[in-house]
């Protein structure tokens, strides 16, 4: 999945794949920079319940976009 021709979502994984109430879920997303761009960037993850209710969210990025070059890959870890 490509975002604005700048970023490609290579893949993701959730640990555990299914969780019980009050269990922690860790989500890793894997990305590749497609073109150099120093524009501000924030990545977010929203965990939704079966009815679409927002259960948890995290909005941040630990990589400075201006340091990435085309082809660079990085991952984002959400808890």
PDB file of N, CA, C and O in Angstrom:
ATOM      1  N   UNK A   1       0.848  -1.157   0.000  1.00  0.00           N
ATOM      2  CA  UNK A   1       0.000   0.000   0.000  1.00  0.00           C
ATOM      3  C   UNK A   1       0.904   1.234   0.000  1.00  0.00           C
ATOM      4  O   UNK A   1       1.810   1.350   0.826  1.00  0.00           O
ATOM      5  N   UNK A   2       0.654   2.139  -0.920  1.00  0.00           N
ATOM      6  CA  UNK A   2       1.474   3.344  -1.064  1.00  0.00           C
ATOM      7  C   UNK A   2       0.709   4.565  -0.568  1.00  0.00           C
ATOM      8  O   UNK A   2      -0.490   4.700  -0.814  1.00  0.00           O
ATOM      9  N   UNK A   3       1.409   5.447   0.131  1.00  0.00           N
ATOM     10  CA  UNK A   3       0.815   6.659   0.665  1.00  0.00           C
ATOM     11  C   UNK A   3       1.466   7.873   0.019  1.00  0.00           C
ATOM     12  O   UNK A   3       2.636   8.167   0.262  1.00  0.00           O
ATOM     13  N   UNK A   4       0.701   8.569  -0.800  1.00  0.00           N
ATOM     14  CA  UNK A   4       1.129   9.815  -1.432  1.00  0.00           C
ATOM     15  C   UNK A   4       2.405   9.650  -2.262  1.00  0.00           C
ATOM     16  O   UNK A   4       3.130  10.622  -2.475  1.00  0.00           O
ATOM     17  N   UNK A   5       2.685   8.440  -2.727  1.00  0.00           N
ATOM     18  CA  UNK A   5       3.894   8.204  -3.512  1.00  0.00           C
ATOM     19  C   UNK A   5       5.173   8.359  -2.718  1.00  0.00           C
ATOM     20  O   UNK A   5       6.268   8.270  -3.274  1.00  0.00           O
ATOM     21  N   UNK A   6       5.042   8.595  -1.401  1.00  0.00           N
ATOM     22  CA  UNK A   6       6.214   8.826  -0.553  1.00  0.00           C
ATOM     23  C   UNK A   6       6.590   7.615   0.285  1.00  0.00           C
ATOM     24  O   UNK A   6       7.773   7.332   0.477  1.00  0.00           O
ATOM     25  N   UNK A   7       5.586   6.895   0.787  1.00  0.00           N
ATOM     26  CA  UNK A   7       5.817   5.819   1.741  1.00  0.00           C
ATOM     27  C   UNK A   7       5.074   4.573   1.303  1.00  0.00           C
ATOM     28  O   UNK A   7       3.945   4.653   0.819  1.00  0.00           O
ATOM     29  N   UNK A   8       5.706   3.425   1.473  1.00  0.00           N
ATOM     30  CA  UNK A   8       5.072   2.144   1.152  1.00  0.00           C
ATOM     31  C   UNK A   8       4.992   1.318   2.427  1.00  0.00           C
ATOM     32  O   UNK A   8       5.998   1.100   3.103  1.00  0.00           O
ATOM     33  N   UNK A   9       3.786   0.863   2.748  1.00  0.00           N
ATOM     34  CA  UNK A   9       3.614  -0.065   3.847  1.00  0.00           C
ATOM     35  C   UNK A   9       4.008  -1.445   3.337  1.00  0.00           C
ATOM     36  O   UNK A   9       3.309  -2.026   2.506  1.00  0.00           O
ATOM     37  N   UNK A  10       5.108  -1.963   3.823  1.00  0.00           N
ATOM     38  CA  UNK A  10       5.628  -3.255   3.374  1.00  0.00           C
ATOM     39  C   UNK A  10       4.868  -4.394   4.040  1.00  0.00           C
ATOM     40  O   UNK A  10       4.598  -5.420   3.416  1.00  0.00           O
ATOM     41  N   UNK A  11       4.527  -4.206   5.306  1.00  0.00           N
ATOM     42  CA  UNK A  11       3.812  -5.254   6.026  1.00  0.00           C
ATOM     43  C   UNK A  11       3.557  -4.846   7.464  1.00  0.00           C
ATOM     44  O   UNK A  11       3.930  -3.756   7.898  1.00  0.00           O
ATOM     45  N   UNK A  12       2.919  -5.740   8.187  1.00  0.00           N
ATOM     46  CA  UNK A  12       2.635  -5.498   9.593  1.00  0.00           C
ATOM     47  C   UNK A  12       2.454  -6.830  10.297  1.00  0.00           C
ATOM     48  O   UNK A  12       2.243  -7.861   9.658  1.00  0.00           O
ATOM     49  N   UNK A  13       2.538  -6.797  11.605  1.00  0.00           N
ATOM     50  CA  UNK A  13       2.227  -7.965  12.412  1.00  0.00           C
ATOM     51  C   UNK A  13       1.709  -7.507  13.767  1.00  0.00           C
ATOM     52  O   UNK A  13       2.120  -6.466  14.281  1.00  0.00           O
ATOM     53  N   UNK A  14       0.807  -8.292  14.339  1.00  0.00           N
ATOM     54  CA  UNK A  14       0.262  -8.020  15.659  1.00  0.00           C
ATOM     55  C   UNK A  14       0.642  -9.183  16.568  1.00  0.00           C
ATOM     56  O   UNK A  14       0.584 -10.345  16.165  1.00  0.00           O
ATOM     57  N   UNK A  15       1.030  -8.857  17.792  1.00  0.00           N
ATOM     58  CA  UNK A  15       1.423  -9.883  18.765  1.00  0.00           C
ATOM     59  C   UNK A  15       0.695  -9.632  20.069  1.00  0.00           C
ATOM     60  O   UNK A  15       0.931  -8.594  20.686  1.00  0.00           O
ATOM     61  N   UNK A  16      -0.156 -10.500  20.516  1.00  0.00           N
ATOM     62  CA  UNK A  16      -0.676 -11.671  19.824  1.00  0.00           C
ATOM     63  C   UNK A  16      -1.659 -11.260  18.727  1.00  0.00           C
ATOM     64  O   UNK A  16      -2.132 -10.124  18.694  1.00  0.00           O
ATOM     65  N   UNK A  17      -1.952 -12.188  17.847  1.00  0.00           N
ATOM     66  CA  UNK A  17      -2.867 -11.890  16.742  1.00  0.00           C
ATOM     67  C   UNK A  17      -4.283 -11.638  17.262  1.00  0.00           C
ATOM     68  O   UNK A  17      -5.025 -10.846  16.681  1.00  0.00           O
ATOM     69  N   UNK A  18      -4.652 -12.299  18.335  1.00  0.00           N
ATOM     70  CA  UNK A  18      -5.933 -12.064  19.003  1.00  0.00           C
ATOM     71  C   UNK A  18      -5.639 -11.902  20.480  1.00  0.00           C
ATOM     72  O   UNK A  18      -4.827 -12.637  21.043  1.00  0.00           O
ATOM     73  N   UNK A  19      -6.298 -10.940  21.109  1.00  0.00           N
ATOM     74  CA  UNK A  19      -6.046 -10.672  22.526  1.00  0.00           C
ATOM     75  C   UNK A  19      -7.333 -10.748  23.323  1.00  0.00           C
ATOM     76  O   UNK A  19      -8.434 -10.557  22.805  1.00  0.00           O
ATOM     77  N   UNK A  20      -7.155 -11.030  24.582  1.00  0.00           N
ATOM     78  CA  UNK A  20      -8.285 -11.028  25.511  1.00  0.00           C
ATOM     79  C   UNK A  20      -8.397  -9.643  26.135  1.00  0.00           C
ATOM     80  O   UNK A  20      -7.440  -8.870  26.084  1.00  0.00           O
ATOM     81  N   UNK A  21      -9.537  -9.315  26.719  1.00  0.00           N
ATOM     82  CA  UNK A  21      -9.674  -8.026  27.395  1.00  0.00           C
ATOM     83  C   UNK A  21      -8.540  -7.810  28.401  1.00  0.00           C
ATOM     84  O   UNK A  21      -8.167  -8.718  29.143  1.00  0.00           O
ATOM     85  N   UNK A  22      -8.017  -6.624  28.408  1.00  0.00           N
ATOM     86  CA  UNK A  22      -6.922  -6.150  29.276  1.00  0.00           C
ATOM     87  C   UNK A  22      -5.542  -6.666  28.845  1.00  0.00           C
ATOM     88  O   UNK A  22      -4.548  -6.305  29.475  1.00  0.00           O
ATOM     89  N   UNK A  23      -5.443  -7.488  27.809  1.00  0.00           N
ATOM     90  CA  UNK A  23      -4.159  -7.936  27.295  1.00  0.00           C
ATOM     91  C   UNK A  23      -3.537  -6.845  26.430  1.00  0.00           C
ATOM     92  O   UNK A  23      -4.249  -6.096  25.762  1.00  0.00           O
ATOM     93  N   UNK A  24      -2.222  -6.758  26.442  1.00  0.00           N
ATOM     94  CA  UNK A  24      -1.504  -5.796  25.612  1.00  0.00           C
ATOM     95  C   UNK A  24      -1.290  -6.377  24.222  1.00  0.00           C
ATOM     96  O   UNK A  24      -0.936  -7.546  24.074  1.00  0.00           O
ATOM     97  N   UNK A  25      -1.509  -5.547  23.200  1.00  0.00           N
ATOM     98  CA  UNK A  25      -1.241  -5.937  21.817  1.00  0.00           C
ATOM     99  C   UNK A  25      -0.090  -5.065  21.310  1.00  0.00           C
ATOM    100  O   UNK A  25      -0.103  -3.846  21.483  1.00  0.00           O
ATOM    101  N   UNK A  26       0.878  -5.685  20.701  1.00  0.00           N
ATOM    102  CA  UNK A  26       1.975  -4.953  20.068  1.00  0.00           C
ATOM    103  C   UNK A  26       1.805  -5.061  18.556  1.00  0.00           C
ATOM    104  O   UNK A  26       1.631  -6.153  18.016  1.00  0.00           O
ATOM    105  N   UNK A  27       1.857  -3.932  17.891  1.00  0.00           N
ATOM    106  CA  UNK A  27       1.708  -3.905  16.438  1.00  0.00           C
ATOM    107  C   UNK A  27       2.969  -3.305  15.844  1.00  0.00           C
ATOM    108  O   UNK A  27       3.390  -2.214  16.227  1.00  0.00           O
ATOM    109  N   UNK A  28       3.563  -4.017  14.915  1.00  0.00           N
ATOM    110  CA  UNK A  28       4.719  -3.512  14.192  1.00  0.00           C
ATOM    111  C   UNK A  28       4.310  -3.255  12.753  1.00  0.00           C
ATOM    112  O   UNK A  28       3.671  -4.098  12.123  1.00  0.00           O
ATOM    113  N   UNK A  29       4.678  -2.095  12.235  1.00  0.00           N
ATOM    114  CA  UNK A  29       4.444  -1.795  10.821  1.00  0.00           C
ATOM    115  C   UNK A  29       5.801  -1.582  10.171  1.00  0.00           C
ATOM    116  O   UNK A  29       6.699  -0.993  10.772  1.00  0.00           O
ATOM    117  N   UNK A  30       5.950  -2.060   8.949  1.00  0.00           N
ATOM    118  CA  UNK A  30       7.213  -1.992   8.217  1.00  0.00           C
ATOM    119  C   UNK A  30       7.030  -1.093   6.999  1.00  0.00           C
ATOM    120  O   UNK A  30       6.084  -1.264   6.229  1.00  0.00           O
ATOM    121  N   UNK A  31       7.939  -0.135   6.828  1.00  0.00           N
ATOM    122  CA  UNK A  31       7.798   0.910   5.814  1.00  0.00           C
ATOM    123  C   UNK A  31       9.044   1.056   4.951  1.00  0.00           C
ATOM    124  O   UNK A  31      10.147   0.687   5.354  1.00  0.00           O
ATOM    125  N   UNK A  32       8.843   1.606   3.747  1.00  0.00           N
ATOM    126  CA  UNK A  32       9.950   1.956   2.855  1.00  0.00           C
ATOM    127  C   UNK A  32       9.692   3.362   2.315  1.00  0.00           C
ATOM    128  O   UNK A  32       8.578   3.686   1.905  1.00  0.00           O
ATOM    129  N   UNK A  33      10.732   4.186   2.322  1.00  0.00           N
ATOM    130  CA  UNK A  33      10.652   5.522   1.727  1.00  0.00           C
ATOM    131  C   UNK A  33      10.775   5.363   0.218  1.00  0.00           C
ATOM    132  O   UNK A  33      11.678   4.681  -0.265  1.00  0.00           O
ATOM    133  N   UNK A  34       9.870   5.987  -0.525  1.00  0.00           N
ATOM    134  CA  UNK A  34       9.893   5.911  -1.988  1.00  0.00           C
ATOM    135  C   UNK A  34      10.594   7.101  -2.615  1.00  0.00           C
ATOM    136  O   UNK A  34      11.229   6.965  -3.661  1.00  0.00           O
ATOM    137  N   UNK A  35      10.489   8.264  -1.994  1.00  0.00           N
ATOM    138  CA  UNK A  35      11.183   9.441  -2.507  1.00  0.00           C
ATOM    139  C   UNK A  35      11.569  10.330  -1.340  1.00  0.00           C
ATOM    140  O   UNK A  35      10.898  10.345  -0.308  1.00  0.00           O
ATOM    141  N   UNK A  36      12.657  11.072  -1.512  1.00  0.00           N
ATOM    142  CA  UNK A  36      13.137  11.964  -0.459  1.00  0.00           C
ATOM    143  C   UNK A  36      12.123  13.075  -0.241  1.00  0.00           C
ATOM    144  O   UNK A  36      11.656  13.698  -1.195  1.00  0.00           O
ATOM    145  N   UNK A  37      11.790  13.316   0.997  1.00  0.00           N
ATOM    146  CA  UNK A  37      10.807  14.341   1.314  1.00  0.00           C
ATOM    147  C   UNK A  37      10.954  14.713   2.778  1.00  0.00           C
ATOM    148  O   UNK A  37      10.831  13.850   3.648  1.00  0.00           O
ATOM    149  N   UNK A  38      11.209  15.961   3.061  1.00  0.00           N
ATOM    150  CA  UNK A  38      11.388  16.420   4.434  1.00  0.00           C
ATOM    151  C   UNK A  38      10.090  16.960   5.022  1.00  0.00           C
ATOM    152  O   UNK A  38      10.105  17.549   6.103  1.00  0.00           O
ATOM    153  N   UNK A  39       8.975  16.772   4.335  1.00  0.00           N
ATOM    154  CA  UNK A  39       7.698  17.258   4.847  1.00  0.00           C
ATOM    155  C   UNK A  39       7.392  16.603   6.194  1.00  0.00           C
ATOM    156  O   UNK A  39       7.753  15.449   6.422  1.00  0.00           O
ATOM    157  N   UNK A  40       6.727  17.341   7.083  1.00  0.00           N
ATOM    158  CA  UNK A  40       6.351  16.753   8.384  1.00  0.00           C
ATOM    159  C   UNK A  40       5.506  15.493   8.183  1.00  0.00           C
ATOM    160  O   UNK A  40       4.719  15.398   7.242  1.00  0.00           O
ATOM    161  N   UNK A  41       5.683  14.547   9.073  1.00  0.00           N
ATOM    162  CA  UNK A  41       4.982  13.266   8.955  1.00  0.00           C
ATOM    163  C   UNK A  41       4.691  12.728  10.344  1.00  0.00           C
ATOM    164  O   UNK A  41       5.571  12.710  11.204  1.00  0.00           O
ATOM    165  N   UNK A  42       3.471  12.295  10.562  1.00  0.00           N
ATOM    166  CA  UNK A  42       3.099  11.602  11.787  1.00  0.00           C
ATOM    167  C   UNK A  42       2.352  10.345  11.368  1.00  0.00           C
ATOM    168  O   UNK A  42       1.435  10.401  10.549  1.00  0.00           O
ATOM    169  N   UNK A  43       2.746   9.220  11.930  1.00  0.00           N
ATOM    170  CA  UNK A  43       2.044   7.971  11.653  1.00  0.00           C
ATOM    171  C   UNK A  43       1.184   7.651  12.858  1.00  0.00           C
ATOM    172  O   UNK A  43       1.535   7.975  13.992  1.00  0.00           O
ATOM    173  N   UNK A  44       0.064   7.015  12.602  1.00  0.00           N
ATOM    174  CA  UNK A  44      -0.825   6.712  13.709  1.00  0.00           C
ATOM    175  C   UNK A  44      -1.394   5.310  13.563  1.00  0.00           C
ATOM    176  O   UNK A  44      -1.473   4.752  12.469  1.00  0.00           O
ATOM    177  N   UNK A  45      -1.786   4.763  14.701  1.00  0.00           N
ATOM    178  CA  UNK A  45      -2.497   3.485  14.738  1.00  0.00           C
ATOM    179  C   UNK A  45      -3.712   3.674  15.625  1.00  0.00           C
ATOM    180  O   UNK A  45      -3.611   4.223  16.722  1.00  0.00           O
ATOM    181  N   UNK A  46      -4.857   3.218  15.148  1.00  0.00           N
ATOM    182  CA  UNK A  46      -6.085   3.264  15.923  1.00  0.00           C
ATOM    183  C   UNK A  46      -6.618   1.838  16.034  1.00  0.00           C
ATOM    184  O   UNK A  46      -6.813   1.156  15.029  1.00  0.00           O
ATOM    185  N   UNK A  47      -6.847   1.406  17.253  1.00  0.00           N
ATOM    186  CA  UNK A  47      -7.419   0.091  17.510  1.00  0.00           C
ATOM    187  C   UNK A  47      -8.913   0.282  17.740  1.00  0.00           C
ATOM    188  O   UNK A  47      -9.331   0.996  18.652  1.00  0.00           O
ATOM    189  N   UNK A  48      -9.707  -0.368  16.897  1.00  0.00           N
ATOM    190  CA  UNK A  48     -11.159  -0.227  16.969  1.00  0.00           C
ATOM    191  C   UNK A  48     -11.793  -1.513  17.472  1.00  0.00           C
ATOM    192  O   UNK A  48     -11.334  -2.609  17.152  1.00  0.00           O
ATOM    193  N   UNK A  49     -12.840  -1.374  18.254  1.00  0.00           N
ATOM    194  CA  UNK A  49     -13.598  -2.518  18.721  1.00  0.00           C
ATOM    195  C   UNK A  49     -14.518  -3.025  17.622  1.00  0.00           C
ATOM    196  O   UNK A  49     -14.613  -2.404  16.564  1.00  0.00           O
ATOM    197  N   UNK A  50     -15.193  -4.132  17.851  1.00  0.00           N
ATOM    198  CA  UNK A  50     -16.089  -4.716  16.844  1.00  0.00           C
ATOM    199  C   UNK A  50     -17.174  -3.744  16.371  1.00  0.00           C
ATOM    200  O   UNK A  50     -17.641  -3.839  15.236  1.00  0.00           O
ATOM    201  N   UNK A  51     -17.571  -2.814  17.236  1.00  0.00           N
ATOM    202  CA  UNK A  51     -18.610  -1.863  16.867  1.00  0.00           C
ATOM    203  C   UNK A  51     -18.053  -0.558  16.302  1.00  0.00           C
ATOM    204  O   UNK A  51     -18.803   0.385  16.053  1.00  0.00           O
ATOM    205  N   UNK A  52     -16.723  -0.505  16.099  1.00  0.00           N
ATOM    206  CA  UNK A  52     -16.089   0.681  15.545  1.00  0.00           C
ATOM    207  C   UNK A  52     -15.654   1.703  16.584  1.00  0.00           C
ATOM    208  O   UNK A  52     -15.115   2.750  16.226  1.00  0.00           O
ATOM    209  N   UNK A  53     -15.875   1.425  17.847  1.00  0.00           N
ATOM    210  CA  UNK A  53     -15.472   2.329  18.917  1.00  0.00           C
ATOM    211  C   UNK A  53     -13.953   2.343  19.048  1.00  0.00           C
ATOM    212  O   UNK A  53     -13.310   1.294  19.012  1.00  0.00           O
ATOM    213  N   UNK A  54     -13.387   3.531  19.201  1.00  0.00           N
ATOM    214  CA  UNK A  54     -11.949   3.673  19.397  1.00  0.00           C
ATOM    215  C   UNK A  54     -11.573   3.138  20.772  1.00  0.00           C
ATOM    216  O   UNK A  54     -12.082   3.610  21.788  1.00  0.00           O
ATOM    217  N   UNK A  55     -10.680   2.150  20.801  1.00  0.00           N
ATOM    218  CA  UNK A  55     -10.232   1.539  22.053  1.00  0.00           C
ATOM    219  C   UNK A  55      -8.888   2.107  22.478  1.00  0.00           C
ATOM    220  O   UNK A  55      -8.663   2.375  23.658  1.00  0.00           O
ATOM    221  N   UNK A  56      -7.998   2.288  21.513  1.00  0.00           N
ATOM    222  CA  UNK A  56      -6.664   2.817  21.816  1.00  0.00           C
ATOM    223  C   UNK A  56      -6.122   3.496  20.570  1.00  0.00           C
ATOM    224  O   UNK A  56      -6.534   3.196  19.450  1.00  0.00           O
ATOM    225  N   UNK A  57      -5.183   4.426  20.788  1.00  0.00           N
ATOM    226  CA  UNK A  57      -4.543   5.083  19.656  1.00  0.00           C
ATOM    227  C   UNK A  57      -3.158   5.548  20.043  1.00  0.00           C
ATOM    228  O   UNK A  57      -2.865   5.767  21.219  1.00  0.00           O
ATOM    229  N   UNK A  58      -2.307   5.695  19.038  1.00  0.00           N
ATOM    230  CA  UNK A  58      -0.969   6.240  19.224  1.00  0.00           C
ATOM    231  C   UNK A  58      -0.606   6.989  17.946  1.00  0.00           C
ATOM    232  O   UNK A  58      -0.671   6.433  16.850  1.00  0.00           O
ATOM    233  N   UNK A  59      -0.229   8.240  18.096  1.00  0.00           N
ATOM    234  CA  UNK A  59       0.067   9.109  16.954  1.00  0.00           C
ATOM    235  C   UNK A  59       1.465   9.692  17.122  1.00  0.00           C
ATOM    236  O   UNK A  59       1.654  10.661  17.857  1.00  0.00           O
ATOM    237  N   UNK A  60       2.437   9.105  16.444  1.00  0.00           N
ATOM    238  CA  UNK A  60       3.797   9.642  16.485  1.00  0.00           C
ATOM    239  C   UNK A  60       4.671   8.876  15.494  1.00  0.00           C
ATOM    240  O   UNK A  60       4.287   7.826  14.979  1.00  0.00           O
ATOM    241  N   UNK A  61       5.838   9.424  15.247  1.00  0.00           N
ATOM    242  CA  UNK A  61       6.831   8.773  14.390  1.00  0.00           C
ATOM    243  C   UNK A  61       8.202   9.019  15.004  1.00  0.00           C
ATOM    244  O   UNK A  61       8.530  10.151  15.356  1.00  0.00           O
ATOM    245  N   UNK A  62       8.994   7.978  15.133  1.00  0.00           N
ATOM    246  CA  UNK A  62      10.305   8.081  15.760  1.00  0.00           C
ATOM    247  C   UNK A  62      11.437   8.285  14.761  1.00  0.00           C
ATOM    248  O   UNK A  62      12.610   8.257  15.133  1.00  0.00           O
ATOM    249  N   UNK A  63      11.092   8.489  13.504  1.00  0.00           N
ATOM    250  CA  UNK A  63      12.093   8.694  12.459  1.00  0.00           C
ATOM    251  C   UNK A  63      11.911  10.095  11.887  1.00  0.00           C
ATOM    252  O   UNK A  63      10.790  10.498  11.576  1.00  0.00           O
ATOM    253  N   UNK A  64      12.994  10.831  11.746  1.00  0.00           N
ATOM    254  CA  UNK A  64      12.918  12.156  11.127  1.00  0.00           C
ATOM    255  C   UNK A  64      12.867  11.970   9.612  1.00  0.00           C
ATOM    256  O   UNK A  64      13.823  11.457   9.030  1.00  0.00           O
ATOM    257  N   UNK A  65      11.767  12.377   8.956  1.00  0.00           N
ATOM    258  CA  UNK A  65      11.626  12.151   7.514  1.00  0.00           C
ATOM    259  C   UNK A  65      12.794  12.707   6.695  1.00  0.00           C
ATOM    260  O   UNK A  65      13.155  12.136   5.667  1.00  0.00           O
ATOM    261  N   UNK A  66      13.386  13.820   7.146  1.00  0.00           N
ATOM    262  CA  UNK A  66      14.487  14.423   6.387  1.00  0.00           C
ATOM    263  C   UNK A  66      15.749  13.567   6.388  1.00  0.00           C
ATOM    264  O   UNK A  66      16.666  13.833   5.611  1.00  0.00           O
ATOM    265  N   UNK A  67      15.819  12.545   7.242  1.00  0.00           N
ATOM    266  CA  UNK A  67      17.000  11.665   7.271  1.00  0.00           C
ATOM    267  C   UNK A  67      16.833  10.454   6.354  1.00  0.00           C
ATOM    268  O   UNK A  67      17.784   9.698   6.155  1.00  0.00           O
ATOM    269  N   UNK A  68      15.637  10.260   5.793  1.00  0.00           N
ATOM    270  CA  UNK A  68      15.374   9.086   4.960  1.00  0.00           C
ATOM    271  C   UNK A  68      15.659   9.361   3.493  1.00  0.00           C
ATOM    272  O   UNK A  68      15.424  10.460   2.990  1.00  0.00           O
ATOM    273  N   UNK A  69      16.167   8.346   2.825  1.00  0.00           N
ATOM    274  CA  UNK A  69      16.461   8.413   1.398  1.00  0.00           C
ATOM    275  C   UNK A  69      15.626   7.354   0.680  1.00  0.00           C
ATOM    276  O   UNK A  69      15.231   6.366   1.299  1.00  0.00           O
ATOM    277  N   UNK A  70      15.350   7.537  -0.605  1.00  0.00           N
ATOM    278  CA  UNK A  70      14.583   6.523  -1.330  1.00  0.00           C
ATOM    279  C   UNK A  70      15.185   5.125  -1.132  1.00  0.00           C
ATOM    280  O   UNK A  70      16.389   4.926  -1.294  1.00  0.00           O
ATOM    281  N   UNK A  71      14.340   4.180  -0.785  1.00  0.00           N
ATOM    282  CA  UNK A  71      14.782   2.805  -0.553  1.00  0.00           C
ATOM    283  C   UNK A  71      15.050   2.490   0.908  1.00  0.00           C
ATOM    284  O   UNK A  71      15.134   1.317   1.271  1.00  0.00           O
ATOM    285  N   UNK A  72      15.189   3.509   1.764  1.00  0.00           N
ATOM    286  CA  UNK A  72      15.385   3.255   3.190  1.00  0.00           C
ATOM    287  C   UNK A  72      14.149   2.583   3.765  1.00  0.00           C
ATOM    288  O   UNK A  72      13.022   2.905   3.389  1.00  0.00           O
ATOM    289  N   UNK A  73      14.370   1.647   4.676  1.00  0.00           N
ATOM    290  CA  UNK A  73      13.265   0.959   5.329  1.00  0.00           C
ATOM    291  C   UNK A  73      13.353   1.177   6.826  1.00  0.00           C
ATOM    292  O   UNK A  73      14.442   1.311   7.384  1.00  0.00           O
ATOM    293  N   UNK A  74      12.202   1.211   7.467  1.00  0.00           N
ATOM    294  CA  UNK A  74      12.150   1.361   8.914  1.00  0.00           C
ATOM    295  C   UNK A  74      10.882   0.692   9.428  1.00  0.00           C
ATOM    296  O   UNK A  74       9.981   0.371   8.653  1.00  0.00           O
ATOM    297  N   UNK A  75      10.820   0.485  10.735  1.00  0.00           N
ATOM    298  CA  UNK A  75       9.607  -0.073  11.301  1.00  0.00           C
ATOM    299  C   UNK A  75       9.087   0.862  12.378  1.00  0.00           C
ATOM    300  O   UNK A  75       9.826   1.670  12.940  1.00  0.00           O
ATOM    301  N   UNK A  76       7.821   0.732  12.643  1.00  0.00           N
ATOM    302  CA  UNK A  76       7.157   1.531  13.676  1.00  0.00           C
ATOM    303  C   UNK A  76       6.469   0.564  14.621  1.00  0.00           C
ATOM    304  O   UNK A  76       5.693  -0.292  14.195  1.00  0.00           O
ATOM    305  N   UNK A  77       6.757   0.705  15.892  1.00  0.00           N
ATOM    306  CA  UNK A  77       6.240  -0.200  16.919  1.00  0.00           C
ATOM    307  C   UNK A  77       5.186   0.517  17.745  1.00  0.00           C
ATOM    308  O   UNK A  77       5.474   1.543  18.362  1.00  0.00           O
ATOM    309  N   UNK A  78       3.984  -0.004  17.765  1.00  0.00           N
ATOM    310  CA  UNK A  78       2.891   0.545  18.560  1.00  0.00           C
ATOM    311  C   UNK A  78       2.548  -0.437  19.674  1.00  0.00           C
ATOM    312  O   UNK A  78       2.531  -1.647  19.447  1.00  0.00           O
ATOM    313  N   UNK A  79       2.277   0.067  20.867  1.00  0.00           N
ATOM    314  CA  UNK A  79       1.870  -0.797  21.994  1.00  0.00           C
ATOM    315  C   UNK A  79       0.506  -0.343  22.463  1.00  0.00           C
ATOM    316  O   UNK A  79      -0.047  -0.918  23.401  1.00  0.00           O
TER     317      UNK A  79
END
